[in-house]
């Protein structure tokens, strides 16, 4: 196998630069500057909400955003820290510290690269929609919950990370609301909400931060907690790469968290890319995108950063402002880097209540309440998956939510397949055209003593068990020949093969012949690999029902069968 030839890694930056022009650069430059300005408050807010400093949020957006644009498979994707990671990052830091977060992020990056190398980019898109909506809504509620302390100015220390104890503390301390802080938060919230109604091109979060910070700084008597008050003077030193210790014990403890980060990153980045493709008419290379996202998450932790993924809001801002190539994403990272070098002292003045307002709006936009309302009109199985994933995300954590949500979705899917898989029994006469689109009907006479069992659907472990039970519960005279019609069996798994082997052996013990009909090439190959053809005989595996019935009628002649029943 030529591994290099099979590797699906084709960064969009390389292909777009081949036919790049100055006009495209002008559009990308404007879009990149706007996105960089929009990304600034979000990077700071996500960094603080995740339990790290604003500087870490910026560093993540700079390095991660640059790598995603340089190595990704989407032309307009903007990478950086997002709200989806806040909960999982906060919990990892609380349990394992910053070094644990670095290890988890690194492992998540390796998992993402592996997903891309093994061409699983398209498979990730097939994660059930109710699961995505459920944990996205759960994350949104969790983010909202983390901002109550700063928005209302409660001044609480050591707030529990768990949802129920957290709200218990809030409710018992709402008498300590700082009205000035609340007023600042409400003013920022109002600006963010109103700004898009004036112009959709104006970054509401940034305008809110600028205006509110100016008022708080210039008006005497407005004493509210700022970023500088909480974190001290923010450093403008470019972080140097550093290593961290790896051990099997650490890897084992952090693997579930790394898996969660990888799955979240893959889902969010590919979802963002899919939305972008719908607007721009381009086509994202999913595998390359996963590898690019993985590379960003491998490199970022060495600079103290947090997980990176594609950001839908920033990506759409990029598209809206004319960005059409990865160069816009590179410009956005450079703009953030210049802000980091020259404007960090001003960031110290931003009120915490203002950032809380930014994140409250982010959580509202993430909640997807309209989508949830629509899903509640869907089948009960979808509703149960959504509700379970949501509750597990809120009450426990994302790792458990994703694991249990996927498990429930798989179980419900298998149940649906089993319910929709039919096993029909025929005797005496068989219509060849039944169950097909052809209008040509041909009746086959089936001798007494011959029974035809038609399986409509995949022959996997659930259906195999169902078929086995049908065989065991058949009442009446034992047949001489059993025809198993498999024209509508798209695949067969190991349990199906095992149950088929058991059926063949038990039938032979009862002097009952077994003939397979309409076996597809892939199913036949699986049977041959398992040695079923040796057990059954190659001539007993027929490609068409006509041949199978002819053989069965020879094995169970009508006269012989009639004589035996006299």
Order of alpha helices (4+ residues) and beta strands (2+ residues): alpha-alpha-alpha-alpha-beta-alpha-alpha-alpha-alpha-alpha-alpha-alpha-alpha-alpha-alpha-beta-alpha-alpha-alpha-alpha-alpha-alpha-alpha-beta-beta-beta-beta-alpha-beta-alpha-beta-alpha-alpha-alpha-alpha
